């Protein structure tokens, strides 16, 4: 008997358990409309403006109005303010400044840095959830300490910065129960300083930060050595074992063999599913490692503080156009210039972020205290959980299921109660539970812990 037939028979046997008034499974017209509003023309114009500042090196000029990191930061702030005005003042715009002392590596003098932030407050005063989307505004050339040479930084990371700006422009026109923070962080190339400052601030101030999306190098569709063109896929990197895992959590992880089910992995899978629904013809490719080989990014400090965070990057990088002095050698042109970018591809990747963020921010909060009952030896799986403590009341819950060997969720069952009794063995399957509203917006999955 085939596995699909077994699953079908199992569902038939379990039919009385599962509710029939399921939430809609059709795409939300609002999210579709927002994705369609993302403009490749705007993205290109914003890249050209960022590049016009010559260099955005963290140690570059902060006083000039035409060149350096200070001018670029001020321009992004002004653009955020324009979006705020167009949205009736919904966006709260600021430069969050902080001072970094010399570190003996890539900071050779005290530097005042700033993250340019636009916050879209949630409309539900009981919903304290926060979502962050970021790109880094600073740039560099071959010598990481060269603060005067032209460093256009079009793709690294102008692409992530303008994607965040375009998201703020489009999404500020709408209302979400949860809060969204759009931020261009500084100091990535010198040591992840801006994101580290923001992650520590979130931890210190007790933010209910549910998810952080980092966008870095996402606007070029053609790789080099070997040359591969790919206009339809975007990588998402996510940590497996959480950086802040305690000994007790490590013991439970080993017991459950849940190395592939960290909160960040769940966020990566969530982005993949949102893309299937809202960005036709595009695909998020799950990369089961924290970042590219031996490298890190602005999501890393958030993982280190215990937050759920992932990185989006283009499928095939061209290292002739990253961290390079502007030059031509043996007929090859080097440097991170806008002419090497693909703005239709960047538009699709920005849509991936929008679909993911909008779904999360519109969804109810995740269920709490999700458990799998272990009091009896049985080939069934019994789950129980509690409703979210605040925010919108869910229309119900989906129980997600997949074989232990499968990388992605394969089945989902809708229930309106806070329990489920499934005719599938917990020996052979993994389970998760999400909250869902009537429009089909789902929370991030929560993996059950053993309870008696």
C-alpha positions as CSV (number, residue, x, y, z in Angstrom):
1,X,0.0,0.0,0.0
2,X,1.4,3.4,-0.9
3,X,2.2,6.1,1.7
4,X,-0.3,8.5,0.1
5,X,-3.1,5.9,0.4
6,X,-2.1,5.3,4.0
7,X,-2.3,9.0,4.7
8,X,-5.7,9.2,3.0
9,X,-7.1,6.3,5.0
10,X,-5.7,7.9,8.2
11,X,-7.5,11.1,7.4
12,X,-10.7,9.3,6.7
13,X,-10.5,7.5,10.0
14,X,-9.8,10.8,11.8
15,X,-12.5,12.8,10.0
16,X,-14.7,13.4,13.1
17,X,-11.7,15.0,14.9
18,X,-11.1,17.8,12.4
19,X,-13.2,20.8,11.8
20,X,-14.8,21.5,8.4
21,X,-15.1,25.3,8.4
22,X,-11.5,25.8,7.4
23,X,-10.0,29.3,6.8
24,X,-9.7,30.3,3.2
25,X,-6.7,28.9,1.3
26,X,-6.8,31.4,-1.5
27,X,-4.2,34.2,-1.6
28,X,-5.1,37.4,0.3
29,X,-6.0,40.0,-2.3
30,X,-4.4,42.7,-0.1
31,X,-1.0,40.9,0.0
32,X,-1.2,40.2,-3.7
33,X,-1.8,43.9,-4.4
34,X,1.1,45.0,-2.2
35,X,3.5,42.6,-3.9
36,X,2.4,43.9,-7.3
37,X,3.1,47.5,-6.1
38,X,6.8,46.8,-5.6
39,X,8.5,48.8,-8.3
40,X,11.7,47.8,-10.2
41,X,11.9,51.4,-11.3
42,X,11.9,52.7,-7.8
43,X,14.5,50.1,-6.8
44,X,16.8,51.2,-9.6
45,X,16.4,54.9,-8.9
46,X,17.1,54.4,-5.2
47,X,20.2,52.3,-6.0
48,X,21.5,55.1,-8.3
49,X,20.9,57.6,-5.5
50,X,22.8,55.5,-3.0
51,X,25.7,55.0,-5.4
52,X,25.8,58.8,-6.1
53,X,27.2,59.4,-2.6
54,X,30.5,57.9,-3.8
55,X,31.3,55.9,-0.7
56,X,29.2,54.7,2.2
57,X,32.1,53.4,4.2
58,X,31.4,53.4,7.9
59,X,34.5,55.6,8.6
60,X,33.7,58.0,5.7
61,X,32.5,61.6,5.9
62,X,29.4,62.4,8.0
63,X,29.3,66.1,7.5
64,X,29.1,66.5,3.7
65,X,25.7,66.6,2.1
66,X,26.9,65.0,-1.1
67,X,29.4,62.3,-0.2
68,X,29.9,59.7,2.5
69,X,27.9,57.6,5.0
70,X,26.3,60.7,6.7
71,X,24.7,62.0,3.5
72,X,23.5,58.5,2.6
73,X,21.9,58.0,6.1
74,X,20.2,61.4,5.9
75,X,18.8,60.7,2.5
76,X,17.3,57.3,3.6
77,X,15.8,59.1,6.6
78,X,14.2,61.7,4.3
79,X,12.8,59.0,2.1
80,X,11.3,57.3,5.1
81,X,9.7,60.6,6.1
82,X,8.2,61.0,2.7
83,X,6.6,57.6,3.0
84,X,5.3,58.5,6.4
85,X,3.7,61.7,5.1
86,X,2.1,59.8,2.2
87,X,0.7,57.3,4.7
88,X,-0.8,59.9,7.1
89,X,2.1,59.8,9.5
90,X,2.0,56.1,10.2
91,X,5.8,55.6,10.0
92,X,7.8,56.7,13.0
93,X,11.3,57.6,11.6
94,X,14.5,58.0,13.5
95,X,18.3,57.6,13.4
96,X,19.3,55.4,16.3
97,X,22.8,56.6,17.0
98,X,25.5,54.9,19.1
99,X,29.3,55.2,19.5
100,X,31.8,52.4,18.8
101,X,35.2,52.6,20.3
102,X,38.4,51.5,18.4
103,X,38.5,47.7,18.3
104,X,42.0,47.0,17.1
105,X,40.5,45.5,13.9
106,X,38.3,47.5,11.6
107,X,37.5,50.5,13.8
108,X,40.6,52.7,14.3
109,X,38.9,55.7,16.0
110,X,35.7,56.4,18.0
111,X,32.9,56.4,15.5
112,X,29.3,57.6,15.9
113,X,27.1,55.2,13.9
114,X,23.4,55.3,13.2
115,X,20.8,52.8,12.1
116,X,18.1,54.5,10.1
117,X,14.7,53.1,11.3
118,X,11.1,53.5,10.2
119,X,8.6,51.9,12.6
120,X,5.1,51.0,11.5
121,X,3.3,50.6,14.9
122,X,0.7,47.8,15.2
123,X,-2.9,48.8,15.4
124,X,-3.8,46.3,18.2
125,X,-2.7,47.7,21.5
126,X,-2.7,44.2,23.0
127,X,-0.5,42.8,20.3
128,X,3.1,43.4,21.3
129,X,4.7,41.4,18.5
130,X,7.5,43.0,16.5
131,X,9.0,42.1,13.1
132,X,12.2,43.5,11.7
133,X,13.4,43.6,8.1
134,X,16.9,45.0,7.4
135,X,19.6,45.7,4.9
136,X,23.0,47.3,5.6
137,X,23.7,50.8,4.2
138,X,27.5,50.8,4.5
139,X,29.9,49.8,1.6
140,X,33.6,49.0,1.1
141,X,36.3,48.2,-1.4
142,X,39.2,45.8,-1.4
143,X,40.9,47.4,1.6
144,X,38.3,47.3,4.4
145,X,39.9,50.3,6.0
146,X,39.8,52.5,2.8
147,X,37.2,55.1,3.7
148,X,37.9,57.5,0.9
149,X,37.9,55.5,-2.4
150,X,34.7,55.2,-4.4
151,X,32.8,52.3,-3.0
152,X,29.4,52.2,-4.8
153,X,28.1,49.2,-2.9
154,X,25.2,48.8,-5.4
155,X,24.5,45.2,-4.7
156,X,26.3,44.8,-1.4
157,X,24.3,46.0,0.2
158,X,22.4,48.7,-1.7
159,X,20.1,45.9,-2.8
160,X,19.0,45.1,0.7
161,X,18.8,48.8,1.7
162,X,16.5,49.8,-1.2
163,X,14.4,46.6,-0.7
164,X,13.8,47.7,2.8
165,X,12.9,51.2,1.6
166,X,10.5,49.9,-1.0
167,X,8.8,47.6,1.6
168,X,8.4,50.6,3.9
169,X,6.9,52.7,1.0
170,X,4.3,50.0,0.1
171,X,3.5,48.5,3.5
172,X,3.1,51.9,5.3
173,X,-0.1,52.4,3.3
174,X,-1.7,49.5,5.1
175,X,-2.5,48.6,8.7
176,X,-1.2,45.5,10.6
177,X,-2.1,44.5,14.2
178,X,1.7,43.8,14.9
179,X,4.6,46.3,14.6
180,X,7.0,46.2,11.7
181,X,10.4,47.9,11.8
182,X,12.2,48.7,8.5
183,X,15.9,49.4,9.2
184,X,19.1,50.3,7.2
185,X,21.8,49.3,9.6
186,X,25.4,50.6,9.6
187,X,28.7,49.0,10.2
188,X,28.1,45.5,8.7
189,X,31.4,45.5,6.8
190,X,33.4,46.6,9.9
191,X,32.0,43.9,12.1
192,X,28.1,43.8,12.3
193,X,28.0,46.8,14.6
194,X,24.6,48.2,13.6
195,X,22.8,44.9,13.8
196,X,24.6,44.0,17.1
197,X,23.5,47.3,18.6
198,X,19.9,46.8,17.5
199,X,19.8,43.1,18.7
200,X,21.2,44.0,22.1
201,X,18.7,46.9,22.3
202,X,15.8,44.5,21.5
203,X,17.0,42.1,24.2
204,X,17.6,44.8,26.8
205,X,14.2,46.5,26.2
206,X,12.4,43.2,26.2
207,X,10.9,43.4,22.7
208,X,8.6,40.6,21.7
209,X,10.6,40.2,18.5
210,X,9.1,37.3,16.6
211,X,11.1,37.3,13.4
212,X,14.0,39.2,11.8
213,X,14.6,39.1,8.0
214,X,18.1,40.2,6.8
215,X,18.6,41.1,3.2
216,X,22.2,41.1,2.0
217,X,23.4,40.8,-1.7
218,X,20.1,40.0,-3.3
219,X,20.1,42.0,-6.6
220,X,22.3,40.1,-9.1
221,X,21.0,37.1,-11.0
222,X,24.2,36.1,-12.7
223,X,27.0,34.3,-10.9
224,X,30.6,34.0,-11.9
225,X,33.1,31.1,-11.8
226,X,31.2,29.3,-13.1
227,X,28.8,31.7,-14.9
228,X,25.2,30.7,-13.9
229,X,22.2,32.9,-14.6
230,X,19.2,32.3,-12.2
231,X,16.3,34.8,-12.2
232,X,13.8,32.6,-10.3
233,X,15.5,31.5,-7.0
234,X,16.6,33.2,-3.8
235,X,18.5,31.5,-1.0
236,X,17.4,31.7,2.7
237,X,20.0,30.8,5.3
238,X,18.9,29.7,8.8
239,X,20.6,28.3,11.9
240,X,19.8,24.7,13.0
241,X,20.9,24.6,16.6
242,X,20.0,27.9,18.3
243,X,23.1,29.9,19.3
244,X,21.6,30.4,22.8
245,X,20.6,26.8,23.5
246,X,20.9,25.8,27.1
247,X,22.2,22.4,28.3
248,X,18.6,21.4,29.1
249,X,17.4,22.5,25.7
250,X,20.3,20.6,24.1
251,X,19.3,17.4,25.9
252,X,15.7,17.8,24.7
253,X,16.8,18.5,21.2
254,X,18.9,15.3,21.1
255,X,16.0,13.4,22.6
256,X,13.6,14.6,19.9
257,X,16.2,14.7,17.1
258,X,14.9,18.3,16.3
259,X,18.2,19.7,14.9
260,X,16.3,20.7,11.8
261,X,13.4,22.4,13.6
262,X,14.8,25.5,15.2
263,X,12.6,28.6,15.2
264,X,14.8,30.1,12.4
265,X,14.4,27.0,10.3
266,X,10.6,27.4,10.7
267,X,10.8,31.0,9.6
268,X,12.8,29.9,6.5
269,X,10.2,27.3,5.6
270,X,7.5,29.9,6.2
271,X,9.1,32.3,3.7
272,X,9.3,29.5,1.1
273,X,5.5,28.8,1.5
274,X,4.6,32.5,1.3
275,X,6.6,32.8,-1.9
276,X,4.8,29.9,-3.5
277,X,1.5,31.6,-2.8
278,X,2.3,35.3,-3.6
279,X,5.3,35.4,-5.9
280,X,4.5,33.2,-8.9
281,X,7.4,31.7,-10.7
282,X,9.8,32.5,-7.9
283,X,11.3,30.1,-5.3
284,X,13.0,30.3,-2.0
285,X,15.7,27.7,-1.7
286,X,16.3,26.5,1.9
287,X,19.9,26.5,2.9
288,X,20.4,24.5,6.0
289,X,23.3,26.5,7.5
290,X,23.4,29.8,9.4
291,X,25.0,31.7,6.5
292,X,27.2,31.2,3.5
293,X,30.3,29.0,4.1
294,X,32.4,30.5,6.9
295,X,30.6,33.8,6.7
296,X,28.0,35.7,8.7
297,X,25.6,38.7,8.3
298,X,23.3,41.0,10.2
299,X,20.9,38.2,11.3
300,X,23.8,36.6,13.2
301,X,23.7,39.0,16.2
302,X,19.9,38.4,16.5
303,X,20.5,34.7,16.6
304,X,23.2,35.3,19.2
305,X,20.6,37.1,21.4
306,X,18.2,34.3,21.1
307,X,15.9,35.7,18.4
308,X,14.5,34.0,15.3
309,X,16.3,35.4,12.2
310,X,17.3,34.4,8.7
311,X,19.3,35.8,5.8
312,X,18.2,36.2,2.1
313,X,20.9,36.2,-0.6
314,X,21.0,35.8,-4.3
315,X,21.5,32.3,-5.7
316,X,24.9,32.8,-7.4
317,X,27.3,35.5,-6.3
318,X,29.7,37.3,-8.6
319,X,32.8,38.1,-6.4
320,X,34.2,40.4,-9.1
321,X,31.5,42.9,-7.9
322,X,31.9,42.5,-4.1
323,X,34.5,44.2,-1.9
324,X,36.5,45.3,-5.0
325,X,38.3,48.4,-6.0
326,X,36.9,49.9,-9.2
327,X,39.2,48.8,-12.0
328,X,39.7,46.8,-15.2
329,X,42.1,43.9,-15.3
330,X,42.7,41.7,-18.3
331,X,39.5,42.9,-19.8
332,X,37.5,42.1,-16.7
333,X,35.7,45.0,-14.9
334,X,35.7,44.9,-11.2
335,X,33.5,46.8,-8.7
336,X,30.0,46.8,-7.2
337,X,28.2,48.9,-9.8
338,X,24.5,49.1,-10.5
339,X,24.9,48.0,-14.1
340,X,25.7,44.5,-12.9
341,X,22.4,44.2,-11.1
342,X,19.1,42.7,-12.3
343,X,16.2,44.9,-11.0
344,X,13.4,42.6,-12.1
345,X,15.1,39.9,-10.0
346,X,15.5,42.3,-7.1
347,X,11.8,43.2,-7.4
348,X,10.8,39.5,-7.0
349,X,13.1,39.1,-4.0
350,X,11.6,42.2,-2.4
351,X,8.2,40.6,-3.0
352,X,9.4,37.5,-1.1
353,X,10.1,39.7,1.9
354,X,6.7,41.5,1.6
355,X,4.7,38.3,1.4
356,X,6.5,36.8,4.4
357,X,6.3,39.9,6.5
358,X,2.6,40.7,5.7
359,X,1.5,37.2,6.4
360,X,3.3,37.1,9.7
361,X,2.1,40.6,10.8
362,X,-1.5,39.9,9.9
363,X,-1.6,36.5,11.5
364,X,-2.6,35.7,15.1
365,X,0.2,35.1,17.6
366,X,1.5,31.5,17.8
367,X,-0.1,29.0,20.2
368,X,1.5,28.6,23.6
369,X,2.7,25.6,25.6
370,X,2.4,23.2,22.7
371,X,2.8,19.6,24.0
372,X,2.6,16.0,22.9
373,X,1.1,13.7,25.5
374,X,3.4,10.8,26.5
375,X,1.4,9.2,29.4
376,X,0.4,6.2,27.3
377,X,2.2,4.0,24.8
378,X,0.1,4.3,21.6
379,X,0.6,4.5,17.9
380,X,-1.6,7.7,17.9
381,X,-0.3,11.2,18.5
382,X,-2.2,13.4,21.0
383,X,-1.4,17.1,21.1
384,X,-2.5,20.0,23.3
385,X,-1.8,23.7,23.5
386,X,-3.1,27.0,24.7
387,X,-4.4,29.9,22.8
388,X,-2.3,33.1,22.3
389,X,-2.3,35.2,25.4
390,X,-2.9,38.5,23.5
391,X,-3.9,39.9,20.2
392,X,-6.5,38.5,17.7
393,X,-8.2,35.3,18.7
394,X,-7.4,32.6,16.1
395,X,-10.1,31.2,13.9
396,X,-8.4,27.9,14.6
397,X,-5.2,26.0,14.3
398,X,-3.4,23.9,11.8
399,X,-1.5,20.8,13.0
400,X,1.4,20.4,10.6
401,X,3.0,17.0,9.9
402,X,5.9,15.5,8.0
403,X,7.8,12.2,8.0
404,X,11.0,12.4,10.1
405,X,13.1,12.2,6.9
406,X,11.2,15.1,5.1
407,X,12.7,18.6,5.0
408,X,9.4,20.4,4.7
409,X,5.9,20.1,6.1
410,X,3.7,17.8,4.0
411,X,0.3,17.6,5.6
412,X,-1.9,20.0,7.6
413,X,-5.1,19.4,9.6
414,X,-7.4,22.2,10.8
415,X,-8.9,22.1,14.2
416,X,-10.9,24.7,16.2
417,X,-10.1,23.2,19.6
418,X,-6.8,23.4,21.4
419,X,-6.3,19.6,21.2
420,X,-5.8,17.1,18.4
421,X,-5.8,13.4,18.3
422,X,-4.1,12.1,15.1
423,X,-3.9,8.4,13.9
424,X,-0.2,8.8,13.1
425,X,2.7,7.6,15.2
426,X,5.1,10.2,16.8
427,X,7.8,7.6,16.1
428,X,7.5,8.2,12.3
429,X,6.3,11.8,12.0
430,X,7.2,15.3,13.2
431,X,4.4,17.8,14.2
432,X,4.0,21.5,14.6
433,X,1.1,23.7,15.5
434,X,0.2,27.2,14.1
435,X,-2.5,29.7,14.8
436,X,-4.6,30.8,11.8
437,X,-7.2,33.5,11.1
438,X,-10.2,33.3,8.9
439,X,-8.3,34.8,6.0
440,X,-5.7,32.1,6.1
441,X,-2.8,34.1,7.7
442,X,-0.7,31.6,9.7
443,X,1.7,32.2,12.6
444,X,5.1,30.5,12.8
445,X,4.9,26.9,13.7
446,X,5.6,25.7,17.3
447,X,7.1,22.3,17.9
448,X,5.5,20.3,20.7
449,X,7.4,19.3,23.8
450,X,6.7,16.0,25.7
451,X,4.2,16.4,28.5
452,X,2.5,13.8,30.7
